[in-house]
Amino acid sequence: MAKSQKKIRLKQTRSAIGFTRDQRATLRGLGLRRVGATAEIEDSAATRGMVRKVGHLITVEEV
């Protein structure tokens, strides 16, 4: 039986214009492409690190 993972919902609230290339790439890796976009991803240590890197551009909600 597979263990169910917790999920988090991300919403991009600010534009990535003017920020570094790796921060823009991190947003893309999280599935966010434009302001107002939302993505629901599994909560893991790797994704939490990505969220921490671009935390000033997104909002996070636990699902």
C-alpha positions as a Markdown table, in Angstrom:
| # | Residue | x | y | z |
|---|---|---|---|---|
| 1 | Met | 0.0 | 0.0 | 0.0 |
| 2 | Ala | 1.5 | 3.4 | -1.1 |
| 3 | Lys | 1.9 | 6.0 | 1.5 |
| 4 | Ser | -0.2 | 9.1 | 0.6 |
| 5 | Gln | 1.9 | 12.3 | 0.3 |
| 6 | Lys | 0.7 | 15.6 | 1.6 |
| 7 | Lys | 0.2 | 18.3 | -1.1 |
| 8 | Ile | 0.8 | 22.0 | -1.2 |
| 9 | Arg | -0.9 | 24.5 | -3.4 |
| 10 | Leu | 1.3 | 27.3 | -4.8 |
| 11 | Lys | 0.1 | 30.6 | -6.4 |
| 12 | Gln | 2.5 | 33.0 | -8.1 |
| 13 | Thr | 1.7 | 36.5 | -6.8 |
| 14 | Arg | 4.6 | 38.5 | -8.2 |
| 15 | Ser | 6.4 | 38.6 | -11.6 |
| 16 | Ala | 9.8 | 37.1 | -12.0 |
| 17 | Ile | 11.0 | 40.0 | -14.1 |
| 18 | Gly | 14.1 | 41.5 | -12.6 |
| 19 | Phe | 15.0 | 38.4 | -10.6 |
| 20 | Thr | 17.8 | 35.9 | -11.3 |
| 21 | Arg | 17.7 | 33.3 | -14.0 |
| 22 | Asp | 17.8 | 30.4 | -11.5 |
| 23 | Gln | 14.8 | 31.9 | -9.6 |
| 24 | Arg | 12.8 | 32.0 | -12.9 |
| 25 | Ala | 13.9 | 28.4 | -13.6 |
| 26 | Thr | 12.7 | 27.4 | -10.1 |
| 27 | Leu | 9.3 | 28.9 | -10.8 |
| 28 | Arg | 9.1 | 26.9 | -14.0 |
| 29 | Gly | 10.2 | 23.7 | -12.1 |
| 30 | Leu | 7.3 | 24.3 | -9.7 |
| 31 | Gly | 4.9 | 24.5 | -12.6 |
| 32 | Leu | 4.3 | 28.3 | -12.4 |
| 33 | Arg | 4.5 | 30.3 | -15.6 |
| 34 | Arg | 2.7 | 33.6 | -15.0 |
| 35 | Val | 1.3 | 35.8 | -12.2 |
| 36 | Gly | -1.9 | 34.2 | -10.9 |
| 37 | Ala | -1.0 | 30.7 | -11.9 |
| 38 | Thr | -1.5 | 27.9 | -9.4 |
| 39 | Ala | 0.0 | 24.5 | -9.1 |
| 40 | Glu | -0.6 | 21.6 | -6.7 |
| 41 | Ile | 2.5 | 19.6 | -5.9 |
| 42 | Glu | 3.6 | 16.9 | -3.4 |
| 43 | Asp | 5.2 | 18.2 | -0.3 |
| 44 | Ser | 8.8 | 16.9 | 0.0 |
| 45 | Ala | 12.1 | 18.3 | 1.2 |
| 46 | Ala | 13.2 | 19.0 | -2.4 |
| 47 | Thr | 10.0 | 21.0 | -3.2 |
| 48 | Arg | 10.2 | 22.8 | 0.1 |
| 49 | Gly | 13.7 | 24.0 | -0.8 |
| 50 | Met | 12.4 | 25.3 | -4.1 |
| 51 | Val | 9.6 | 27.1 | -2.4 |
| 52 | Arg | 12.0 | 28.7 | 0.1 |
| 53 | Lys | 14.1 | 30.0 | -2.8 |
| 54 | Val | 11.2 | 31.8 | -4.5 |
| 55 | Gly | 9.1 | 32.4 | -1.4 |
| 56 | His | 9.0 | 36.2 | -2.1 |
| 57 | Leu | 7.2 | 35.5 | -5.4 |
| 58 | Ile | 4.6 | 32.9 | -4.3 |
| 59 | Thr | 2.0 | 32.1 | -1.6 |
| 60 | Val | 1.8 | 28.6 | -0.2 |
| 61 | Glu | -1.3 | 26.8 | 1.1 |
| 62 | Glu | -1.4 | 23.3 | 2.5 |
| 63 | Val | -4.0 | 21.0 | 1.0 |
